[in-house]
């Protein structure tokens, strides 16, 4: 395309008239066809187009806390495939398609499988190493191996069931061992928290909530980066080894997805295309769960059920293959030297009886109640942590580890690592290790009390520990809690059977054969607690089946999980990951909830929109608009009076075009800008812009001396960067339908137009804000009263904590003669106030996320009137 042809001046305006907008599918096809017409202009135009696309895509990769427009991304991918097919056809026609081209074509076709294979192998290798390190760190708190300090207790006492002489406690005096245990816990937790805060704040927590949003299209720069992967892999074994009531299964999903992101970025195909990257991230999430539980099929189902809002068949196959490779590498590494993929993998050779369904239902009810209770109080702890403890992340994690070690060491089931405790609780009594007299009838009462105490204490520490600034998951702690409760129920049922063997209730039991297997109750309790905290069903059943390999226990697992799901639904939909998304304020529309607002989209849209007229705006006004840093894009209208919608231009494209025009020629701030679509040639959408903004006063690329007396007549043409096919709907369209458009199609913004005139716009955040307002209005005054009571209670707890900290600091200062002063750090400024979920902007997000932003008033440089909100960051 000749650059001079872009210099056409537009003085006429369109008459106000009704415009019929095409459908979504026709707009997408129209965008692609127009891009193809622009592509066929000439070789030089294709080169310029490719260069501009690359530059704009590179800019967009560094835009933090924004959303991906999946409509544009899909159109760009269609164009890339069409261009590749035409290039291949051209090589065929000219006879230049030789064996080298065939190899390149084969590599292009197989690149996805190659990437998935490399990623799966890396995930499996990392998981094996982390398992070995975690077990050693957990055991080193209790003692060491004489034959090799680097060996954990299992490897040191290989083939022994109840310990061996080579495994040596630190001392023969138990109180000293107690102190050493606490010191190790404090050191591990302090190191993990310091690494996270100093090098990779995003490595804290589980990461599942954020990954769900990232797969849905929310950009969080650095969350899946190399440093996050490195620090997560180092700090995770330290956090588990410290004894904190956190697990590694949730963080394993995070480091798996980080691995996939880091490796896939080495390939141009995935670096340039967000939809391809989304497929890889979904597959990595499946592989993360697969290596965590030794369950490849369960990992795929978990990614389908919990992680991905978009899961086509091709993504399922990629997820399956990635999970298969990761699990195969983990099995080849054999980290436990038992052939098992996880420590708590068990085998059951007994069947169950129908009278046990009553007790299975009790376990299912416990799972639902546990999930609701922990989610409710953990969110309150998270609010308290965000409001008061954000400046004391390292101190909080260290004190939590110390408190956990002090309280848990006296209890035999809390002292050991959680996966090891589950392995003990899952096992059958006959022919297995008898830990703490668990299988001895004389010790039943003691073990029941100990297990109940372990359940209550673990629940408390899970509530206050999950969310602290170390790598922390909640899968295994929940399963450990469910296992301890389930084993308690199993022991009680076993005692009832032995006390009443002739009862009609136990008539199906065979004589001289063990009737009750308490280990299966622990197994089902773990499934119930996991389902209750995450609100997942099918994937839990498959994971537990793959852990046991027992077909006979599929039905009991389904019964328990079904009861748990029913009880959980009574207290609200969504698991802990969904609640954390809500708490952090991420722009995520959950497809698990069905809304019935009964209002049109006009109730949620922003009516006062900052739009750009097609003509009349100066370069100075455009730069002033860009300097506001409050808008993600701008609708293009014919003029400010008739508001005829002509298109849409993104902030990135507009900023890039203005900067490019500035670099190529000297322009006056009063130079006129035109955004009018072309009428003499086929328009080219924003995402396929093949040219630089043109000027009517000079040839393309010609340099001038600054002469503002003549350059004020310059017209800068931004029309090649305009998206002429933005997604738009009628203002009377139901809000629920628009929310489905955001879920299914994934646009960044939906424009609202009536008879061709711009009425407003709506984003995901606007839909969420209306949802929260509607829910607040429904619950009314009682919710506000409860919120006030919670805030008052949080203030009292903070004052108590400050009082205790002051007393401790005074004692330390007195013992040290005033040389050590701790009070100064506590009397500093407290953590920043956590704003409501509808407050702040994405540019103001803290480490844990951010809130939905408020409407922002700005002074538009072109119109001179005060307006609110366009598409916002």
N, C-alpha and C positions, 0 to 999 in steps of 0.2 A: 504494500500500500504506500503510495507516494506521500511523504510527510506534508507536502504542500496541500494535499487534498484535505488534510485535517484542519486547515486554517480557515475553514468556512465560518463566516460570522452569522450569528442568528439574531436577527432584529425583530422578527415577527413572533408572535405568541399564539398558542393554540386557543381557539374559542372554547369557552366552558361548555362542555357537553357530556352526556352520560357515556361511560366507557365500560364495555363488557370484558371482564378479566378472564383469561383462560384458566383451565383447571391446573391442578398441581402437576400432574403427569405431563400435560402438554407444555407447561412452562419449562420443566426439566429437559424435555426433548428439544424445545425451541432454543434453550441455552446451548445445548450441545451442537445442534445443527448450525447455529450462528457461529460458534467457535470454529467449526469445521470450515465454514466459508472463509473466515478470516485466516485460517491456517493455509488455505490453498492460494493465497494471494501471490506470494513469491517466496523464494528461499530466504531472502533478507528479512522479510516480515516474520517468518517463522523463527529465525534466530533471535530477533528482537523480542518477540513474544515469549520465547523460552527464557531469555535472560530476565525479563520483568517478572514472570511467574516465579522464578527461582528467588529473586530478591524479595518479593512480597512474602513468599512462603517462609523465607529465612527470618523476616521481621516478625511474622506471626508466631513462630516457634518460641520467641522470647517474650510474648505477651502473657504475663502471669495472671491467674484468676480470671480468665475469660472462658467463653464457651465456644466449642467448635460448631460451625454451621455444616451439618451433615449433608444438606442439599447441595451446597457448592462443592463439597468434597466428593460427593458421588458424581457430579457432573464432570469434575476435573479427572476423575479416574476413568470415566467413560471416554473422554477425549484422549487420554493417554493410550488406552487400549486401541482406539480407532486409529490413532497416529502410528502405532506400532504395526498394525495390520497393513496400513497403506505403505509403510516403509518396506515391509516384507514383500508386498506385492510388487513394489517398484523394483526391488532387487531381482525378483523372479523375471520381470519383463525385460530387464537389461542383461540378464544372464550372469549376474554377479553373486548369485546365491550359492556359494560354495560350501565346503565342509565346515569352515570356520563359522559361517553364519548359522549353520545347522546346530553347531555346538552352543552358540550363543542363545539361539532360540530354545534349545533344550534346557539350558541353565536358567533362562528366564521362567520357563514353565515349572521347573522343579525348585526354584529358589525358596518358595514358601516352606516346602518339606525339609529342605536343607537347614533353613533357619530354625525351624521347630526342633529338628534333631539336635542341633548344637545347643539350643537352649535347654532342652530336656536333659541332655547329658550334664550340662553345667549345674542344673538344679539338683539332680540326683547326687552329684559329687559333693556339692555344698551341704546338702542335707546329711550325708553320711559323716562328713567331718564334724558338723555341728553336733550330731548325736554323740559321737565319741568324746568330744570336748565337754559337752554338758554333763555326761555321766561322770567323768573324772572330777570336774569341779564340784559336783554334788557330793561325791564320796570323800573328797579330800577334807571336807569339814569334819568328818568323823574319824578319820585315821589315814594310814598310808600303807602301801605294800612294801614289804621288806625286799622282795626279789626285784622289784622295779617300781621306782617312785611314780612313773608315768602310767601305771596300770590302775584301773579302778577295781572295786571290790570283786565284781563278777569275773573279770579276767584274772585277777590275782588268785582267786579261789575257784579256778575252773574245775567243774565236775563235782564240787561240794555244794550241799544244800544249805547248811547252816553255818557258814563261815569256815575259816581255816586258820592255822597258826601263822601263815605268811601275812595275813591282814592284821595290822597292829593298830590299836587305838593310840591316840597321841600320848596319853598318860594312863596310869592305873588309878588315878584319883578322879572320880566322876565330876566334881565341881570344876576342876581345871579343864576337862574336856568340854564342859558347858560353856566356859568362857572362851575357849578357842573356837568353838562352833559359832558363837556370836561375833567374834572378831572377824572370822572369815566372811560371814554374811555381810557385815558392814563394809568390809573392803571390796567385795565383789559388787555390791550395790553402788557404792560411791564411785568406783571406776566406771561402771556402766553409765550412770547418770552424767558423769563428767564428760565422757566421750560423746554422748548424745548432745549435750548442751553446747559443747565446744566445737564440734565438727559437723554434726548432722541433726538438727532439731527434728526433722521429719522422721527420723528413725524411731522416735518415741511412739508408744502405743501399739495397737494392733495393725492399723493401716487398712483394714477391710472397708471401713466406711468411705475413706478417701478414694480407694481403688474403685469402688462402685461408681462414684461420681466421675472419676477419670475415664472409666470405660464408657460412661454415658456421654462424655464430651467436655467435661470441666477440666481446664488446664491448670495444673499446679506445678510450676517449674521447680525442679529439683526434688520433687517427692519420689520420683523413680530414677534418680540419678545414681552415678557411680559411688559417690561418697555416702549416700544413704544406704546403698547395698553393702558397702564395706563396713560401716559403723554398725549397721543392723546385725551383720554376721558376727562381728566381734562382741558387741554388747549383749546379744541375746543369750549366749551361754552364761555370761556373767550374771545376768538378771535371774535366770533360772537357777543357777548355782547358789545365788544368795538366799534362796528359800522364799522369796516373795511369792505371794499367791497369784502368780501369773503363769501363763503357758506359752509354749513356742509354736503351737499349731496356727494361731492367727498370724503372728509375725512371719511364719514360713510362707504364707500366701504373699506377704509384702516383699520378702526378699526374692521370691520366685518371680514376681511380676517385675521387680527391679532388674533381675537378671535378663528377663526377656526384653525389657526396654533398652538396656545398655547394649545387648548383642544385636538387636534388630536395627538400632541406629547406625550400625556399621554398614548396612545395606541401603543403597539409594532408594530402592523400591518402597521401603518402610519408613525411611526418613522423610519422604516427601508426601506420604499419603496417610492421613489419620485413620481412615476406615481399615486399611491393612494393619496398622498398628493395633487397632482395637481387637482384631482377630487374634493377634499374637498375645495380647494382654489377657484375653479371656482364656486362651489355652494355657498360659502360665499360671493363672489362678487355679485351674484344674490340677496342674502338675504340683502346685504347692500343697494342696490338700492331699493329693495322692501320696507324696513322700511323707507327709505328716502322720497319716493314718495307715499307710501301706495299702491304700484303697484307690486304684486308678479309676474304676468305674464310679465309685462314690465321688471322686474329685470332679469328674466330668459333670455329674448330676448336681454337685454343689455349685459349680460355675453356672450351670443352667438355671438352677432354682434361686440362687442368692445373689450372684455377682453381676450377671449380664442382663441388661434390658433388651439387648438385640443379640439373638443367638441363632443364626441360620445353620443349615445342615453342614455347610463347609466348615464353619467354626467348630461345630461339634466333632467333626472328623479330626481337625487340627488339635483340638483339646484332647481327644482320645489318644492320638499318636504322641503328643507331648507328654501326657501322663504315663503312657506306656514306656517311653524311653527313660523318663526320670525314675520310674519305679524299677526298671530293669537295671539301671546303673546303681541304684541304691541296693538292690539285691546282690549285684556283683560285688559291691564293696563289703556287704555283710557286716555292718558296724558292730553288731552284738555277738557275732560268731555263733549264732544259733540258727541261722537261716531265716529268722523272723525279720520283717521290715520295721516293726516297732516293738518296743519292750513288752507292751501289755497285750500282745497277740496271744490268743488262747485257742484251745480246741475242746469241744464238749462232745462226749460220746453217749450221753444219757438223753432220754426224752423228758418231756414235761407232762403234767397231768392237768386236766381241765379244772379241777378245784383250785389250782393255783392262779387262775384268771382273776379271782377276787383280789389277791395280793398284787397282781400285775396292775390292776386298776388303781390300787392305793399308790403304787410307785408312780404311775402316770399322773395322778392328781398332785403328788409331791413335785414332779417335774414342772407342771404348769404353775403351781404356786411359787416355786423357787424362782423361775424366770421372771414372773411379775414382780416379786419382792425385790430381787437384786436389781432389776432395771430401774425401778422406782427410786430406790435409795442411792444407787450408783449415780444416777443423773443429778441428784441433790449434792452428792459429794463432788461431782465434777463441777457443778456451779460454784460451790464453796472454794474448790481448788482454783478455778479460773479467777475468782474475785479476790481471794486473799493470799494464795500461795504461789502465784505465778513467778514471783521473784525468789522463791526458795525451792526450786525444783530439785537440786542436788541434795539439800538438807532433808527435804521431805522423803525422797527415795531412801536415803540412808537411815532415817529414823524408822521408816516403815520396815526396812529389813531387820533393824535391831529389835523392834517390837515383835515382829513375826518370829525371829529366832528365840527370843526370851519366852514367848508364850507357847511356841510349838515344840520346843525340844523335850519337855517332860512327857508329851504324848507320843507313843510309839508309832502311830499312824500319821502324825503330822511332822515328825522329825525327818523322815525319809522323803526323797523327791517324789512328786506326785505320780509320775508315770510308773515308778517302782511300786508305789502303794497300790495303784490300780492293778498291776500285775499280780500282786499278792492277793488282793481282794477278789479278782476274777477267777483264780484257780480253784479246782476241786480239791477237796481235802485228801482223798486217797492218793498216795504215791507222790505227793507234792510237798514242798517245803512248808513246815508249820511255823509260821512267823508269829511270835508273841503268843503262842498257845491258841491261835485262832481256830484250830480244829479240835481242840480238847474240850470235852463237855464240862469239865470242872471249871473252866475259865470263861464260860459263856457270859455270865453276868458282868464280869469285869470287861470283857471285850465289847459287849453291848453298850455299856456306859462310855467306854473309851471311844467307840465309833460315833455315838451321838454327840459327845463333846467335840470330836474332830469335825463333824458335820457343821455344828453351830459356829465353831471358831473359824473354820474355813470360809463359811458364808460371810462372816463379818470382815475377814481380811480381803476377800475378793471384792467386796463392796468398796472398801477404802483404798485398795491397791490398784485396781484396774483403772487406767487413765493416768497414772503417775508417769513421769518423764523418763521412762526406760522402755525398751521393747517389751510389750506386755500383751499377751493374748488371754482369752477367757474360755477357750474350748476345754483345755485339760483341767483347769481348776473346777469348772462346772462338772466335768465328768468324774473327777475325784470326789466331789461332794455327793453326786448321785450314787457313786459306787459305795461310799461309806454308808449312806442311808439304805441303799438296797441290800448290802451285806447285813445290816442290822435287821432288816425285815426278814431276810433269809434265815438268820440264826434263830429268830423268834419262831418262825414257822417250823423250823427243824425241831426246836424244843417242844413245840405244841404237838408235833407228830409223835415224838418219842414219849411224851407224857400220856398221849391218848392214841396208841396204835390201833386200837380196835374201833375207833370212832367211824361212824358212817361217812363223815366228811373225808376221811382218808382211806376209804374202802378200795380205791383204785390202785393203791400202793401194793407192790408185790412183797411178800415176806422175804426176809434175809437179803434184801437188795436195798441199797440206799435210795430213799424216796425223794428226799429234798436235797437239792444242790445249792447251797447258799451263794456260790460263786456266780450262778446264772442270775440271781437277783441283783448282785452288784453290777453285773454286765447290763441288765435292763435299766437299773437306776442311772447308770452313766448315759445311756441312750436318752432317757427321759429328761435329764438335766440339760444335755446338749440341745435337744429339741426345744426345751422350754426357754433357754436363753437366746437361741438364734431364730426360733420360729421356722425351722425347716423340718421337713418330714421325710420325703422319699430318699433324699441323700443320706439322712441319718440311718435309715433302715439298711440301705446298701452298704454303708460304711461299716456298720456293726456286723452285717453278714460277712463281709470280706475279712473282718478281724477274726471271726470265729470259724468261718467255713462250715457252719452247722446249718443245714437247710431246715432242721426241725425247729429252730428258734426264730425263723422269719416271722411266723404268725404271732408269737408273744411280743416280738419287737414292734410289729405293726400295731398291736393292741395298745401297748404302752405309749407309743408315739402318737397314736390317734387320740387317746385320752388326754395326753399332754397338750396336743394342739387345741382340742376343744376347751380345756380349762384356760389356756393362754389367751384364746380369742375373747374370753369374757373380760379381760383386762386391757384390751386394745390390740391392734394389729401392728405387726412389725417387731423384729427382734432387736437386740442391743445395737447391731450395726445401723439399722434404720433409725433408732432413737438417737444415736450419736450424729447421724447426718442432720437430723432435725436440730439437735443441740448446737452443732457447729454452724448451722445456717447455710449449708451448701445448697446451691440451686439445683435440686434433684427432685424430679417428680416420680414418686413411688408408684409402680404399677400394681402394688398389692392392695391399694385402697381404691374403693369405688365411691366417687363423690356424686352428690345430687344437689347441686346448688340451686338449680332452677332459675338461673339468671343468664342473660346474654353476655357476651364477651365485653360489651361496652361498659359493664359495671366494674371490670377489672383493668380496663385499658387506661393508658395515659392520654388524656385528650389534648393537653397543651404540649405540642411536640415542637422541638426545634428542627425546622425543616430548612432546606436550601432552595431558593428560587433558581429557575433554570438560567436566568440572565440577570445582570445588574449587580451581582456581588463582586466586591473588589478583593484582590489578593490579601490586603490587610485584614479585611473582615474574615476571610477564610482562616488566616493564621491566628486571629484572635479567637475564633471558634475552636480551633484545634488546641490552643493553649489552655482551654478550660479543663481538659483532661477528665471530663465527666461523661462523655458520650462515646459509645462504641460505633455509631454510624448515624447517618442522616438520610431521611427521605428526601427525594428530589421532587419538587412541585413546579407547576407551570409558573405561577406567581403566588404571592402571599394572599391574594384576594380570592381567586377561584379555587385554589388548593387542588388543582387537577394533578393526580399522582402520575409521575413520569418514570420513577425508578428509585433506586436506593444505592448509596455509596458508603462503604465501610470506612471507619476512621483510619485504618491502616492504609488502605488504598489512597485515600485523600491526602494523608500525610506524605506518603511516598511520592505521589504525583507532584505535589507542591514543592517538595525538596528537590526532585529531579529537574523540575522546570527552573528552579533557582540556580542550580549548578550549571545548567547548560546555557543560560543567558542572563544578563542583568535585567531585572524586572523592577518596575516601580511598584511600591505598595498600593498604588491606585490603579494598577492594571486590572482590567475587567476579566472576570471568570465566567465561562459559559458551561452549563451542565445540561444543555438541551440535547436530546437525542437526535441523531442524524436522520434526515428524511430522504436523502439522495442515494444512500448506500445502506446495506444491511447493518444494523447495529451489532456491536460486539459487547457481550456482558463484561461486568467488572472482572470476573475471575480469569477471563481470557484476554485481558487488555494487551494488544500487540504493539502499542506505541507510547511514546512520551507525550505528555501534554503539549499541545502545539501552540504556536504563536503566529498570528497573522501578519506580523511586521517583519519577520526575518526567516530565511531558509533554515531548515533543520540543522542544528549543530553549529550555526554561525555565531561567533562571539562578537560582542559590542562593548564599547566603552559606556560607562554609566552616563546616560543622557535621559533623565527623567522627563524632560520636556517633550520628547517624542514617544517614550515608552509608556506614557500614560494612556496612549491609544491602543496599546497591545491587548489582544484578547487571548486568554489562555483557555484552551479547550480541554476540559476534564471529561468529556462525554465518553471516551473509550474505557474509562474506569467505572462506569455506572452499570449496575446490575439492572437491566431493563425488565427482568422477570422476578421481582421479589414476591414472596408468598404473602398473599393478602386475602382477607375474609370479610364477610359482611358483619356489621356491628350487631346484628340480631342473632348471629350464630351462637348456639349454647356454649357456655364457658367450658363445660366438660368435653365438648368436641375439640375445642382449641387445645386443651390440655392433652388430648389424645394425639393431635397433630405434633405437639412438641415431643411426645414419647415415641411415636412411630416414625416420623420423618426427621425430626431433629433440627429444625431451623433455629437460628440464633434469635430472630425477631420475626413477628407476624404483624404486618401492617393492617390497619382497619380502614376500609374505604367503603363509601356509599355512593353509588352511581359515578364512580371514577374519582371522587373527591376524598382526599385524605381526612380521616376522622380522628385517628390516633394510632397507637401501636401498643403491643403487649409482648412481654418477655416471660421467661419461666419465673423470674423473680416476682413479677406482677401477679402471676397466677398464685404463687405461694403466699404472697402477702394477703391476697383476698381470702385464701383458704384459712390462714391464721386468724384474720379478722372475723371471719364467719364462725370459726370455732370458738373464739373468745366471746363473741356475742351470744352464742348458744349457751355457753356455760355461765356467763354473766358474773354477777357480784360474788358468788361463792368462790370462783377461781381467784379473783383479786384478793379476797380475804385470806385464802390459803397462801397466796404468794407473799402477802405481807407478813403472815405468821412465819413462813419459811425464812424470809429475810431477817426477821427479828431473831429467830433461832440461830441463824448463821452468825449474826453479830455477837450473840452471847458466847457461842463456841469459840469465836475468834478471840474474844476478850479473855476467856479461860486459858486458851493456848498462849496468849501473850503473857498472862500472869505466871503460868508455869515456866515459860521460857525466861521471864525476868528473874524468877526465883533461882533457876538453875544457873543463869549467868552471874547472879550475885554470889552464889556459892563458889563458882569457879574463879571469879575475880578475887574472892577472899582467900581461897586456897593458894592462888598464885601470887598473892601480894600485890594485886592490881596490874600485873603484867599482861594478863589475858582478859580482854573485855569483849564479851559476847553480846552485851545489851545493845551496842551501837547498831549491829546488823538487824536486830529485831525492831528497833525503834525507827528504822528508816521507813521509806514510803512502802506501803503495802502494795500487793498486786493490783494491777489496773482493774478498774470496774469493768465487769463484763456487760456489754450492752445487750439490749434485747435482740431477738433474732431479726427484727425488722430495722435495726439500726446499723449505721456505718456503711462503708463501701468496701468493695472487694480490694481496693488499693490499701485499705487499712486493716487487713486481716492479720491476726496474730498467728503464732505457730500452730495453734489448734484448729484454725479455720477462720471463718468470718461470718458476718451477718449479712442479711439482705439489706440493700441500701435504701435510703430514703429518697423521695423525690427531691431533686436538686434544682434550685432556681438559678438560671444563668441569663446573662445579657447577650443576646445574639447580635453579632457585629453587623449583620446585613439588615435585619429588620428593625433593630433599635427598640424592640419591645421585650418585656420580661416573660420568659416562658419556662416551662418545666419539662424535665425528662425526655430524652430520646433514648436510644438503646444504650444502657449504661454499663460501665465496668462493674 
